[in-house]
C-alpha cells in the first residue's frame, strides 16, 4: 500500500495596492489519525461565516477539530485500504469530493452507496461511516465542513457522536 502524493495548497491574497498575489504555495503530507483508519491533512479553516478575507492568519495554523464552531474546515482524507471509520454524526454540512479510488458511505440503517472518483456527497448531519472497499488502494477525498444546526426529530436535536 503506497502513499498518495502530497497535497499542494495555493493561497491567494492581495498586495498593498489591491492587486491579487500568491501568498503561499506549499505541499503537505497526510498523517495517520488515532483511529488508524485514515490519514488527514488540514488545508484551511475559517473561524466565522461569512469569512473575513482580511484575516491574515494562515487557516492551516488555526486549531480545529473535525468541525470548527461558527466556521469552516477543509481537509484531505486518505482512507486506508480495507478500513472504515466509526459510525458518527457532526452538527455540520459537509461537502465531500472523491478524488481517487472508491469509498462506501453507510448510514445508520445499514443502507450503503459506493462513491467513485469525481462523485460528490452532501452530508447533512446524518449518522454515517466511511469504508474503503479496496484491499490494496487508498481513497482520497476532500471534505469541506461548515457548522450547521442540529437535525431535530419531534422537536429534539439529535446529538453529535464523535467516537
N, C-alpha and C positions, 0 to 999 in steps of 0.2 A: 504494500500500500504506500504509494509515494504521495508526498505533499503536493498540493496545488501551488501554482506560482504565488508570490507575494501580491498584495493588493495595492495598486497605485492610487493615490488620492491627490487630486489637484484642487487647490483652493484659490479662488479669485477674490479680489477686493478693489480698492481704489487708492490712487496716489493723492497727494495734496491738491492737485489740480482737478480732481474728479475723474481722471481717466482710469479705465479698467487696467488692472495689473494682476500678474500671478503672484500670490503671497507665499504659496508653499506647493511643492511637488515632491512627494515622498512615497516610499513603499513600506508596507507593514506586513509582518508575518502573523498568521493566526496562531493562537496559543490554546492549549488544551484547557478545558474548563473542569472544575472539580468533579462533576458527574461522570466525566470520562467519555461521553457520547459524541462530543463535538469540539471543534476549535473555533474560537471567536477572535475577531479584531474589531475594536471600536473605531469608527471612522469620523463621526461627528455627533455632537449634541448641541441643543439649544435649550436654554432654561425657561423660555417663555414662548407662548403663541399669542399674538403674532411675534415672529422672530425679530429681534433688534439687529439689523445688518450693520449697525455702528459698533457693536460689541467686538472689542479687539482680541478676545480670548480665543485661542485655538480650541475648537469644540472637542477635539480628541482629549484635551487635558482636563476637561470637566468631569467630576465624579458622577457616575451614573450606574444604576443597577440595570435590571432588564429593561425598565422604563425610567423616565425622568418626570417626576410630578410637575405638571404645568408646562412641560416642554416636549421635546422630541429626541429620539436616539436613532442613529443609523449604524448598523454593524454588518459585517460579513460573517456568515456561519458556514463552516465546513463540517457537514455531518459525516461522521466516520462510517466506513463500510459495516453493514450489519447492525448498527447501533440505533437506539431510539431514545428520545427524550422522555422524561417523566410526563405524565398527564398533568397539565397546568392551565391556569387562566390568569390573565392580567387585565386590569382596567385600562385597556388601550385599544386603539385602532391600529392594526399592523398591516403594512403592505409588504408582501414577500415576493421577490422576483428570483426565480430559479435561473442561475447562470450556466450550470453544468451538472450532469448526472440526473438522477431521478430521486424523488422524495415522496414518501407516502404521508398523507395527512389523515389522522384518525381522530374522530370525535368521540365524546364520552358514551355515545350509544353504540359504538362499535363500527359505525359507518366509516368507510375509507375511500379516498380517491388518490390516484397517482399523478404527481406533477412531473413534468419534463422540462428540459432546458427551454427557456422562453415563456413558460407559464407564469402567471401572476396570481397570487391569492390575496384576498382582502379578509383578514381575520378580525372579527368583531366581538371580542371579549368572550369567546366560547371556550369550554374545556376541550383541550386537544393535546395530541402528541405528534411528534415528527419521527419518522422512521426512514432510514436509508436501506432500501431493499437489496442493494448490491452487496455481494460478498467481497468485492475487490476494489470498487471505485468510490471515491469521495463524491459528495454532492455539495456544490457551493450555491448558497442562496443569500441574497441581500435582503435585510429587514429594515424597514423604516417604521418606528413605533411612535405614536403620538398619544398623549394622555387622553383618556375618554372617561365618561361617567360609567358607573357600573350598570350592567344589564339588570333590569328589575323584573321579577316574576311575582304576581299577586301583590304588588306594591313594596316588595322587599328586594334590596340589592343582593345580587349573587356575589359571594365573597371571592376575593382573589385567592389563588392557590399557587404558591411558589415552593415546590418540594426542595 
